[in-house]
Amino acid sequence: MTEDYVEQVLSVVERIPRGRVTTYGAIADVVGGGPRQVGACLSRHGGPVPWWRVVRSDGSLPPSHHDEAGQAYVEEGTPLRRSGSVDIVAAFWSPQESGQRRRSR
């Protein structure tokens, strides 16, 4: 994972608006790689960015993230389902629609 790739992923995550989310796959579609590579990048380098705004395609997060992310969702007014997962249809933000273009690594 190159420094440039890390910067691209973190740049996308920084632009996700409060109360909205995107998916690991949507970020991968913009910056390259795959959803797991985006997840690994956030796992290692995502502390300073709003990592909780990146979810699985079904709106869920790994169980280890649920408590901290859940608090952030409530504070930001992120649409949630009764199950506590993000309502991905209501909350989805597309990095592609925001002017971010796929870059080569």
Secondary structure, 3 states (H helix, E strand, C coil): CCHHHHHHHHHHHHCCCCCCEEEHHHHHHHHCCCHHHHHHHHHHHCCCCCHHHEECCCCCCCHHHHHHHHHHHHHHCCCECCCCCECHHHHECCCCCCCCCCCCC
